[in-house]
Amino acid sequence: MTLWLTIGAVAVLSFTCKAFGPALFGGRTLSPRVRSVIAFTAPALLAGFVVVDVLGPRWSAVDLTVLAGLAVVPLLLWRRAPLPVALVAAVAVTALLRIP
């Protein structure tokens, strides 16, 4: 029951926060600093999710195969590979390293 109450509370809070933005700032233009903070929120959250997923529960179980797969992405992007190619290569490296 606690889980569903938490999910409901998060849903209501999310809806409320999303409704306040247009209500408070509907006709105004935001400053460049505020726009940059908003633009970097999603990548920061994604990076946090990746770190938590890689380091495991309670940050105690590092999965080296996932680290190897993640290391492939910046290398391929640095070599000007398209993002879908880099992601498929990361998945392939991780899968190949997990084969016993």
Biopython code that builds the backbone (N, CA, C, O; Angstrom):
import numpy as np
from Bio.PDB.StructureBuilder import StructureBuilder

atoms = [
    (1, "MET", "N", (0.819, -1.193, 0.000)),
    (1, "MET", "CA", (0.000, 0.000, 0.000)),
    (1, "MET", "C", (0.865, 1.259, 0.000)),
    (1, "MET", "O", (0.537, 2.243, -0.663)),
    (2, "THR", "N", (1.969, 1.223, 0.745)),
    (2, "THR", "CA", (2.854, 2.383, 0.813)),
    (2, "THR", "C", (3.432, 2.716, -0.556)),
    (2, "THR", "O", (3.585, 3.887, -0.902)),
    (3, "LEU", "N", (3.752, 1.686, -1.332)),
    (3, "LEU", "CA", (4.296, 1.909, -2.667)),
    (3, "LEU", "C", (3.312, 2.670, -3.542)),
    (3, "LEU", "O", (3.700, 3.612, -4.233)),
    (4, "TRP", "N", (2.042, 2.273, -3.522)),
    (4, "TRP", "CA", (1.052, 2.939, -4.357)),
    (4, "TRP", "C", (0.776, 4.358, -3.873)),
    (4, "TRP", "O", (0.522, 5.246, -4.687)),
    (5, "LEU", "N", (0.821, 4.583, -2.585)),
    (5, "LEU", "CA", (0.671, 5.948, -2.079)),
    (5, "LEU", "C", (1.839, 6.827, -2.528)),
    (5, "LEU", "O", (1.656, 7.991, -2.883)),
    (6, "THR", "N", (3.023, 6.256, -2.505)),
    (6, "THR", "CA", (4.197, 7.004, -2.960)),
    (6, "THR", "C", (4.102, 7.315, -4.442)),
    (6, "THR", "O", (4.392, 8.437, -4.858)),
    (7, "ILE", "N", (3.698, 6.337, -5.247)),
    (7, "ILE", "CA", (3.549, 6.568, -6.687)),
    (7, "ILE", "C", (2.500, 7.643, -6.946)),
    (7, "ILE", "O", (2.696, 8.521, -7.786)),
    (8, "GLY", "N", (1.394, 7.570, -6.226)),
    (8, "GLY", "CA", (0.354, 8.588, -6.381)),
    (8, "GLY", "C", (0.836, 9.970, -5.982)),
    (8, "GLY", "O", (0.548, 10.952, -6.665)),
    (9, "ALA", "N", (1.568, 10.053, -4.882)),
    (9, "ALA", "CA", (2.080, 11.343, -4.420)),
    (9, "ALA", "C", (3.072, 11.928, -5.417)),
    (9, "ALA", "O", (3.050, 13.130, -5.683)),
    (10, "VAL", "N", (3.934, 11.093, -5.965)),
    (10, "VAL", "CA", (4.903, 11.569, -6.957)),
    (10, "VAL", "C", (4.175, 12.031, -8.216)),
    (10, "VAL", "O", (4.558, 13.039, -8.811)),
    (11, "ALA", "N", (3.133, 11.314, -8.631)),
    (11, "ALA", "CA", (2.371, 11.712, -9.815)),
    (11, "ALA", "C", (1.697, 13.068, -9.595)),
    (11, "ALA", "O", (1.731, 13.928, -10.475)),
    (12, "VAL", "N", (1.090, 13.259, -8.431)),
    (12, "VAL", "CA", (0.435, 14.534, -8.133)),
    (12, "VAL", "C", (1.464, 15.663, -8.062)),
    (12, "VAL", "O", (1.230, 16.749, -8.594)),
    (13, "LEU", "N", (2.587, 15.417, -7.416)),
    (13, "LEU", "CA", (3.633, 16.426, -7.316)),
    (13, "LEU", "C", (4.188, 16.778, -8.697)),
    (13, "LEU", "O", (4.425, 17.949, -8.990)),
    (14, "SER", "N", (4.393, 15.781, -9.535)),
    (14, "SER", "CA", (4.887, 16.019, -10.885)),
    (14, "SER", "C", (3.893, 16.859, -11.684)),
    (14, "SER", "O", (4.282, 17.818, -12.351)),
    (15, "PHE", "N", (2.619, 16.503, -11.616)),
    (15, "PHE", "CA", (1.607, 17.264, -12.327)),
    (15, "PHE", "C", (1.555, 18.703, -11.824)),
    (15, "PHE", "O", (1.437, 19.638, -12.616)),
    (16, "THR", "N", (1.644, 18.878, -10.510)),
    (16, "THR", "CA", (1.597, 20.214, -9.927)),
    (16, "THR", "C", (2.776, 21.056, -10.387)),
    (16, "THR", "O", (2.607, 22.220, -10.750)),
    (17, "CYS", "N", (3.969, 20.473, -10.374)),
    (17, "CYS", "CA", (5.158, 21.213, -10.810)),
    (17, "CYS", "C", (5.063, 21.581, -12.284)),
    (17, "CYS", "O", (5.449, 22.682, -12.678)),
    (18, "LYS", "N", (4.554, 20.667, -13.094)),
    (18, "LYS", "CA", (4.425, 20.948, -14.526)),
    (18, "LYS", "C", (3.347, 21.989, -14.786)),
    (18, "LYS", "O", (3.435, 22.726, -15.768)),
    (19, "ALA", "N", (2.343, 22.068, -13.941)),
    (19, "ALA", "CA", (1.285, 23.057, -14.117)),
    (19, "ALA", "C", (1.728, 24.439, -13.656)),
    (19, "ALA", "O", (1.274, 25.444, -14.205)),
    (20, "PHE", "N", (2.610, 24.509, -12.655)),
    (20, "PHE", "CA", (3.061, 25.800, -12.153)),
    (20, "PHE", "C", (3.912, 26.552, -13.163)),
    (20, "PHE", "O", (3.856, 27.780, -13.222)),
    (21, "GLY", "N", (4.688, 25.850, -13.947)),
    (21, "GLY", "CA", (5.548, 26.510, -14.921)),
    (21, "GLY", "C", (4.787, 27.413, -15.863)),
    (21, "GLY", "O", (5.048, 28.616, -15.891)),
    (22, "PRO", "N", (3.850, 26.878, -16.641)),
    (22, "PRO", "CA", (3.079, 27.742, -17.540)),
    (22, "PRO", "C", (2.225, 28.768, -16.800)),
    (22, "PRO", "O", (2.028, 29.877, -17.296)),
    (23, "ALA", "N", (1.716, 28.413, -15.620)),
    (23, "ALA", "CA", (0.873, 29.352, -14.883)),
    (23, "ALA", "C", (1.672, 30.561, -14.399)),
    (23, "ALA", "O", (1.178, 31.689, -14.435)),
    (24, "LEU", "N", (2.900, 30.328, -13.949)),
    (24, "LEU", "CA", (3.692, 31.425, -13.409)),
    (24, "LEU", "C", (4.477, 32.181, -14.484)),
    (24, "LEU", "O", (4.631, 33.400, -14.403)),
    (25, "PHE", "N", (4.969, 31.457, -15.484)),
    (25, "PHE", "CA", (5.855, 32.079, -16.471)),
    (25, "PHE", "C", (5.279, 32.054, -17.881)),
    (25, "PHE", "O", (6.031, 32.152, -18.851)),
    (26, "GLY", "N", (3.968, 31.925, -18.014)),
    (26, "GLY", "CA", (3.328, 31.756, -19.310)),
    (26, "GLY", "C", (3.688, 32.805, -20.340)),
    (26, "GLY", "O", (4.045, 32.442, -21.461)),
    (27, "GLY", "N", (3.614, 34.083, -20.023)),
    (27, "GLY", "CA", (3.856, 35.127, -21.010)),
    (27, "GLY", "C", (5.232, 35.753, -20.931)),
    (27, "GLY", "O", (5.514, 36.699, -21.667)),
    (28, "ARG", "N", (6.092, 35.261, -20.069)),
    (28, "ARG", "CA", (7.408, 35.873, -19.869)),
    (28, "ARG", "C", (8.493, 35.108, -20.610)),
    (28, "ARG", "O", (8.374, 33.909, -20.863)),
    (29, "THR", "N", (9.534, 35.819, -20.944)),
    (29, "THR", "CA", (10.714, 35.142, -21.484)),
    (29, "THR", "C", (11.689, 34.934, -20.331)),
    (29, "THR", "O", (11.916, 35.832, -19.521)),
    (30, "LEU", "N", (12.248, 33.760, -20.275)),
    (30, "LEU", "CA", (13.168, 33.433, -19.197)),
    (30, "LEU", "C", (14.563, 33.936, -19.529)),
    (30, "LEU", "O", (14.926, 34.083, -20.697)),
    (31, "SER", "N", (15.333, 34.193, -18.492)),
    (31, "SER", "CA", (16.702, 34.653, -18.696)),
    (31, "SER", "C", (17.544, 33.519, -19.270)),
    (31, "SER", "O", (17.207, 32.347, -19.104)),
    (32, "PRO", "N", (18.639, 33.865, -19.946)),
    (32, "PRO", "CA", (19.495, 32.805, -20.506)),
    (32, "PRO", "C", (20.031, 31.853, -19.435)),
    (32, "PRO", "O", (20.185, 30.660, -19.696)),
    (33, "ARG", "N", (20.311, 32.354, -18.259)),
    (33, "ARG", "CA", (20.819, 31.497, -17.184)),
    (33, "ARG", "C", (19.769, 30.461, -16.772)),
    (33, "ARG", "O", (20.092, 29.287, -16.593)),
    (34, "VAL", "N", (18.533, 30.889, -16.624)),
    (34, "VAL", "CA", (17.458, 29.963, -16.244)),
    (34, "VAL", "C", (17.232, 28.937, -17.355)),
    (34, "VAL", "O", (17.046, 27.752, -17.078)),
    (35, "ARG", "N", (17.249, 29.391, -18.612)),
    (35, "ARG", "CA", (17.078, 28.454, -19.730)),
    (35, "ARG", "C", (18.200, 27.432, -19.767)),
    (35, "ARG", "O", (17.952, 26.269, -20.085)),
    (36, "SER", "N", (19.425, 27.829, -19.452)),
    (36, "SER", "CA", (20.535, 26.877, -19.466)),
    (36, "SER", "C", (20.396, 25.859, -18.332)),
    (36, "SER", "O", (20.727, 24.686, -18.507)),
    (37, "VAL", "N", (19.910, 26.300, -17.177)),
    (37, "VAL", "CA", (19.693, 25.367, -16.072)),
    (37, "VAL", "C", (18.622, 24.346, -16.457)),
    (37, "VAL", "O", (18.778, 23.152, -16.198)),
    (38, "ILE", "N", (17.545, 24.811, -17.069)),
    (38, "ILE", "CA", (16.479, 23.908, -17.497)),
    (38, "ILE", "C", (16.997, 22.942, -18.557)),
    (38, "ILE", "O", (16.643, 21.763, -18.544)),
    (39, "ALA", "N", (17.823, 23.425, -19.467)),
    (39, "ALA", "CA", (18.347, 22.573, -20.540)),
    (39, "ALA", "C", (19.254, 21.470, -20.003)),
    (39, "ALA", "O", (19.311, 20.384, -20.581)),
    (40, "PHE", "N", (19.969, 21.733, -18.898)),
    (40, "PHE", "CA", (20.894, 20.736, -18.359)),
    (40, "PHE", "C", (20.267, 19.815, -17.320)),
    (40, "PHE", "O", (20.942, 18.920, -16.811)),
    (41, "THR", "N", (19.008, 20.012, -16.999)),
    (41, "THR", "CA", (18.357, 19.175, -15.995)),
    (41, "THR", "C", (18.200, 17.735, -16.480)),
    (41, "THR", "O", (18.531, 16.800, -15.752)),
    (42, "ALA", "N", (17.702, 17.551, -17.692)),
    (42, "ALA", "CA", (17.485, 16.192, -18.210)),
    (42, "ALA", "C", (18.798, 15.412, -18.354)),
    (42, "ALA", "O", (18.850, 14.258, -17.929)),
    (43, "PRO", "N", (19.866, 15.991, -18.936)),
    (43, "PRO", "CA", (21.115, 15.231, -18.995)),
    (43, "PRO", "C", (21.687, 14.897, -17.617)),
    (43, "PRO", "O", (22.276, 13.832, -17.434)),
    (44, "ALA", "N", (21.518, 15.794, -16.655)),
    (44, "ALA", "CA", (22.018, 15.518, -15.308)),
    (44, "ALA", "C", (21.257, 14.361, -14.668)),
    (44, "ALA", "O", (21.856, 13.504, -14.019)),
    (45, "LEU", "N", (19.943, 14.337, -14.848)),
    (45, "LEU", "CA", (19.159, 13.221, -14.315)),
    (45, "LEU", "C", (19.524, 11.914, -15.002)),
    (45, "LEU", "O", (19.636, 10.878, -14.347)),
    (46, "LEU", "N", (19.709, 11.955, -16.316)),
    (46, "LEU", "CA", (20.088, 10.746, -17.039)),
    (46, "LEU", "C", (21.444, 10.236, -16.562)),
    (46, "LEU", "O", (21.618, 9.032, -16.373)),
    (47, "ALA", "N", (22.399, 11.129, -16.368)),
    (47, "ALA", "CA", (23.711, 10.720, -15.865)),
    (47, "ALA", "C", (23.597, 10.094, -14.483)),
    (47, "ALA", "O", (24.276, 9.110, -14.188)),
    (48, "GLY", "N", (22.752, 10.651, -13.645)),
    (48, "GLY", "CA", (22.540, 10.066, -12.321)),
    (48, "GLY", "C", (21.959, 8.671, -12.398)),
    (48, "GLY", "O", (22.376, 7.779, -11.659)),
    (49, "PHE", "N", (20.996, 8.474, -13.289)),
    (49, "PHE", "CA", (20.411, 7.135, -13.452)),
    (49, "PHE", "C", (21.449, 6.145, -13.952)),
    (49, "PHE", "O", (21.479, 5.000, -13.501)),
    (50, "VAL", "N", (22.300, 6.570, -14.875)),
    (50, "VAL", "CA", (23.334, 5.673, -15.405)),
    (50, "VAL", "C", (24.320, 5.297, -14.306)),
    (50, "VAL", "O", (24.690, 4.129, -14.183)),
    (51, "VAL", "N", (24.743, 6.260, -13.518)),
    (51, "VAL", "CA", (25.701, 5.977, -12.444)),
    (51, "VAL", "C", (25.114, 5.000, -11.437)),
    (51, "VAL", "O", (25.783, 4.052, -11.026)),
    (52, "VAL", "N", (23.876, 5.223, -11.039)),
    (52, "VAL", "CA", (23.244, 4.334, -10.074)),
    (52, "VAL", "C", (23.082, 2.936, -10.661)),
    (52, "VAL", "O", (23.283, 1.940, -9.966)),
    (53, "ASP", "N", (22.719, 2.863, -11.940)),
    (53, "ASP", "CA", (22.537, 1.554, -12.565)),
    (53, "ASP", "C", (23.865, 0.813, -12.707)),
    (53, "ASP", "O", (23.914, -0.403, -12.520)),
    (54, "VAL", "N", (24.925, 1.520, -13.030)),
    (54, "VAL", "CA", (26.230, 0.869, -13.223)),
    (54, "VAL", "C", (26.818, 0.406, -11.893)),
    (54, "VAL", "O", (27.398, -0.677, -11.814)),
    (55, "LEU", "N", (26.673, 1.206, -10.869)),
    (55, "LEU", "CA", (27.286, 0.869, -9.581)),
    (55, "LEU", "C", (26.477, -0.129, -8.770)),
    (55, "LEU", "O", (26.972, -0.642, -7.767)),
    (56, "GLY", "N", (25.270, -0.413, -9.170)),
    (56, "GLY", "CA", (24.493, -1.461, -8.521)),
    (56, "GLY", "C", (23.788, -0.996, -7.275)),
    (56, "GLY", "O", (23.883, 0.167, -6.884)),
    (57, "PRO", "N", (23.068, -1.931, -6.645)),
    (57, "PRO", "CA", (22.345, -1.577, -5.432)),
    (57, "PRO", "C", (23.303, -1.149, -4.318)),
    (57, "PRO", "O", (24.304, -1.810, -4.038)),
    (58, "ARG", "N", (22.972, -0.063, -3.717)),
    (58, "ARG", "CA", (23.789, 0.523, -2.629)),
    (58, "ARG", "C", (25.231, 0.771, -3.059)),
    (58, "ARG", "O", (26.137, 0.809, -2.227)),
    (59, "TRP", "N", (25.432, 0.937, -4.340)),
    (59, "TRP", "CA", (26.733, 1.260, -4.937)),
    (59, "TRP", "C", (27.795, 0.246, -4.542)),
    (59, "TRP", "O", (28.938, 0.614, -4.274)),
    (60, "SER", "N", (27.428, -1.019, -4.505)),
    (60, "SER", "CA", (28.372, -2.032, -4.052)),
    (60, "SER", "C", (28.672, -3.099, -5.095)),
    (60, "SER", "O", (29.566, -3.918, -4.883)),
    (61, "ALA", "N", (27.967, -3.118, -6.197)),
    (61, "ALA", "CA", (28.143, -4.186, -7.184)),
    (61, "ALA", "C", (28.421, -3.587, -8.559)),
    (61, "ALA", "O", (27.511, -3.458, -9.378)),
    (62, "VAL", "N", (29.647, -3.230, -8.807)),
    (62, "VAL", "CA", (30.011, -2.643, -10.096)),
    (62, "VAL", "C", (30.016, -3.743, -11.148)),
    (62, "VAL", "O", (30.661, -4.777, -10.973)),
    (63, "ASP", "N", (29.299, -3.516, -12.235)),
    (63, "ASP", "CA", (29.248, -4.466, -13.341)),
    (63, "ASP", "C", (30.275, -4.022, -14.388)),
    (63, "ASP", "O", (30.047, -3.055, -15.115)),
    (64, "LEU", "N", (31.385, -4.721, -14.458)),
    (64, "LEU", "CA", (32.467, -4.327, -15.362)),
    (64, "LEU", "C", (32.087, -4.467, -16.827)),
    (64, "LEU", "O", (32.625, -3.755, -17.675)),
    (65, "THR", "N", (31.164, -5.377, -17.136)),
    (65, "THR", "CA", (30.746, -5.493, -18.534)),
    (65, "THR", "C", (29.995, -4.245, -18.992)),
    (65, "THR", "O", (30.143, -3.806, -20.133)),
    (66, "VAL", "N", (29.196, -3.685, -18.105)),
    (66, "VAL", "CA", (28.483, -2.448, -18.433)),
    (66, "VAL", "C", (29.474, -1.294, -18.556)),
    (66, "VAL", "O", (29.333, -0.450, -19.442)),
    (67, "LEU", "N", (30.465, -1.249, -17.683)),
    (67, "LEU", "CA", (31.490, -0.200, -17.791)),
    (67, "LEU", "C", (32.225, -0.282, -19.120)),
    (67, "LEU", "O", (32.506, 0.745, -19.737)),
    (68, "ALA", "N", (32.537, -1.489, -19.565)),
    (68, "ALA", "CA", (33.206, -1.651, -20.857)),
    (68, "ALA", "C", (32.306, -1.181, -21.994)),
    (68, "ALA", "O", (32.765, -0.513, -22.921)),
    (69, "GLY", "N", (31.034, -1.529, -21.920)),
    (69, "GLY", "CA", (30.092, -1.074, -22.941)),
    (69, "GLY", "C", (29.952, 0.436, -22.952)),
    (69, "GLY", "O", (29.882, 1.048, -24.018)),
    (70, "LEU", "N", (29.909, 1.043, -21.768)),
    (70, "LEU", "CA", (29.817, 2.504, -21.693)),
    (70, "LEU", "C", (31.088, 3.178, -22.201)),
    (70, "LEU", "O", (31.029, 4.284, -22.737)),
    (71, "ALA", "N", (32.222, 2.531, -22.038)),
    (71, "ALA", "CA", (33.482, 3.112, -22.502)),
    (71, "ALA", "C", (33.545, 3.150, -24.035)),
    (71, "ALA", "O", (34.247, 3.983, -24.607)),
    (72, "VAL", "N", (32.819, 2.259, -24.687)),
    (72, "VAL", "CA", (32.827, 2.218, -26.151)),
    (72, "VAL", "C", (32.136, 3.446, -26.740)),
    (72, "VAL", "O", (32.554, 3.950, -27.782)),
    (73, "VAL", "N", (31.095, 3.923, -26.090)),
    (73, "VAL", "CA", (30.297, 5.019, -26.646)),
    (73, "VAL", "C", (31.116, 6.287, -26.867)),
    (73, "VAL", "O", (31.121, 6.799, -27.987)),
    (74, "PRO", "N", (31.817, 6.828, -25.849)),
    (74, "PRO", "CA", (32.573, 8.057, -26.123)),
    (74, "PRO", "C", (33.695, 7.852, -27.139)),
    (74, "PRO", "O", (34.025, 8.762, -27.900)),
    (75, "LEU", "N", (34.275, 6.659, -27.147)),
    (75, "LEU", "CA", (35.330, 6.403, -28.132)),
    (75, "LEU", "C", (34.787, 6.466, -29.557)),
    (75, "LEU", "O", (35.401, 7.076, -30.433)),
    (76, "LEU", "N", (33.647, 5.840, -29.785)),
    (76, "LEU", "CA", (33.069, 5.861, -31.126)),
    (76, "LEU", "C", (32.542, 7.247, -31.495)),
    (76, "LEU", "O", (32.651, 7.668, -32.647)),
    (77, "LEU", "N", (31.981, 7.944, -30.537)),
    (77, "LEU", "CA", (31.521, 9.307, -30.827)),
    (77, "LEU", "C", (32.690, 10.233, -31.121)),
    (77, "LEU", "O", (32.581, 11.134, -31.953)),
    (78, "TRP", "N", (33.796, 10.014, -30.446)),
    (78, "TRP", "CA", (35.007, 10.795, -30.713)),
    (78, "TRP", "C", (35.514, 10.536, -32.129)),
    (78, "TRP", "O", (36.055, 11.433, -32.774)),
    (79, "ARG", "N", (35.336, 9.302, -32.609)),
    (79, "ARG", "CA", (35.744, 8.935, -33.963)),
    (79, "ARG", "C", (34.672, 9.278, -34.997)),
    (79, "ARG", "O", (34.753, 8.830, -36.141)),
    (80, "ARG", "N", (33.669, 10.070, -34.606)),
    (80, "ARG", "CA", (32.606, 10.573, -35.471)),
    (80, "ARG", "C", (31.622, 9.495, -35.948)),
    (80, "ARG", "O", (31.054, 9.607, -37.034)),
    (81, "ALA", "N", (31.429, 8.469, -35.146)),
    (81, "ALA", "CA", (30.425, 7.456, -35.475)),
    (81, "ALA", "C", (29.043, 8.007, -35.117)),
    (81, "ALA", "O", (28.920, 8.767, -34.157)),
    (82, "PRO", "N", (28.013, 7.645, -35.864)),
    (82, "PRO", "CA", (26.659, 8.087, -35.502)),
    (82, "PRO", "C", (26.242, 7.492, -34.155)),
    (82, "PRO", "O", (26.691, 6.412, -33.772)),
    (83, "LEU", "N", (25.383, 8.211, -33.452)),
    (83, "LEU", "CA", (24.958, 7.772, -32.128)),
    (83, "LEU", "C", (24.310, 6.384, -32.134)),
    (83, "LEU", "O", (24.629, 5.578, -31.259)),
    (84, "PRO", "N", (23.422, 6.069, -33.072)),
    (84, "PRO", "CA", (22.855, 4.708, -33.061)),
    (84, "PRO", "C", (23.919, 3.621, -33.220)),
    (84, "PRO", "O", (23.812, 2.554, -32.616)),
    (85, "VAL", "N", (24.930, 3.885, -34.020)),
    (85, "VAL", "CA", (26.020, 2.912, -34.190)),
    (85, "VAL", "C", (26.775, 2.739, -32.880)),
    (85, "VAL", "O", (27.115, 1.618, -32.502)),
    (86, "ALA", "N", (27.039, 3.832, -32.193)),
    (86, "ALA", "CA", (27.754, 3.768, -30.920)),
    (86, "ALA", "C", (26.942, 3.006, -29.870)),
    (86, "ALA", "O", (27.497, 2.231, -29.091)),
    (87, "LEU", "N", (25.635, 3.229, -29.854)),
    (87, "LEU", "CA", (24.801, 2.529, -28.877)),
    (87, "LEU", "C", (24.717, 1.033, -29.166)),
    (87, "LEU", "O", (24.778, 0.215, -28.248)),
    (88, "VAL", "N", (24.579, 0.682, -30.428)),
    (88, "VAL", "CA", (24.533, -0.738, -30.788)),
    (88, "VAL", "C", (25.872, -1.398, -30.467)),
    (88, "VAL", "O", (25.907, -2.534, -29.994)),
    (89, "ALA", "N", (26.966, -0.695, -30.719)),
    (89, "ALA", "CA", (28.289, -1.238, -30.396)),
    (89, "ALA", "C", (28.446, -1.435, -28.892)),
    (89, "ALA", "O", (29.032, -2.428, -28.460)),
    (90, "ALA", "N", (27.934, -0.512, -28.095)),
    (90, "ALA", "CA", (28.012, -0.647, -26.637)),
    (90, "ALA", "C", (27.223, -1.863, -26.163)),
    (90, "ALA", "O", (27.686, -2.615, -25.306)),
    (91, "VAL", "N", (26.051, -2.049, -26.715)),
    (91, "VAL", "CA", (25.249, -3.218, -26.352)),
    (91, "VAL", "C", (25.961, -4.500, -26.780)),
    (91, "VAL", "O", (25.975, -5.483, -26.040)),
    (92, "ALA", "N", (26.548, -4.487, -27.967)),
    (92, "ALA", "CA", (27.249, -5.674, -28.462)),
    (92, "ALA", "C", (28.455, -6.012, -27.586)),
    (92, "ALA", "O", (28.682, -7.179, -27.264)),
    (93, "VAL", "N", (29.221, -5.006, -27.204)),
    (93, "VAL", "CA", (30.399, -5.245, -26.354)),
    (93, "VAL", "C", (29.957, -5.824, -25.013)),
    (93, "VAL", "O", (30.546, -6.786, -24.520)),
    (94, "THR", "N", (28.926, -5.237, -24.433)),
    (94, "THR", "CA", (28.427, -5.739, -23.152)),
    (94, "THR", "C", (27.941, -7.177, -23.277)),
    (94, "THR", "O", (28.238, -8.014, -22.424)),
    (95, "ALA", "N", (27.198, -7.460, -24.334)),
    (95, "ALA", "CA", (26.673, -8.812, -24.518)),
    (95, "ALA", "C", (27.797, -9.810, -24.757)),
    (95, "ALA", "O", (27.768, -10.914, -24.214)),
    (96, "LEU", "N", (28.777, -9.439, -25.556)),
    (96, "LEU", "CA", (29.893, -10.345, -25.827)),
    (96, "LEU", "C", (30.707, -10.641, -24.569)),
    (96, "LEU", "O", (31.177, -11.762, -24.376)),
    (97, "LEU", "N", (30.867, -9.644, -23.728)),
    (97, "LEU", "CA", (31.628, -9.863, -22.485)),
    (97, "LEU", "C", (30.850, -10.709, -21.473)),
    (97, "LEU", "O", (31.440, -11.298, -20.568)),
    (98, "ARG", "N", (29.548, -10.766, -21.626)),
    (98, "ARG", "CA", (28.739, -11.571, -20.689)),
    (98, "ARG", "C", (28.607, -13.022, -21.134)),
    (98, "ARG", "O", (28.086, -13.845, -20.382)),
    (99, "ILE", "N", (29.063, -13.353, -22.329)),
    (99, "ILE", "CA", (29.018, -14.747, -22.775)),
    (99, "ILE", "C", (30.045, -15.536, -21.980)),
    (99, "ILE", "O", (31.218, -15.167, -21.935)),
    (100, "PRO", "N", (29.601, -16.639, -21.344)),
    (100, "PRO", "CA", (30.550, -17.400, -20.513)),
    (100, "PRO", "C", (31.603, -18.114, -21.310)),
    (100, "PRO", "O", (32.460, -18.787, -20.739)),
]
sb = StructureBuilder()
sb.init_structure("model")
sb.init_model(0)
sb.init_chain("A")
sb.init_seg("    ")
for serial, (resi, resn, name, xyz) in enumerate(atoms, 1):
    if name == "N":
        sb.init_residue(resn, " ", resi, " ")
    sb.init_atom(name, np.array(xyz, "f"), 0.0, 1.0, " ", f" {name:<3s}", serial, name[0])
structure = sb.get_structure()
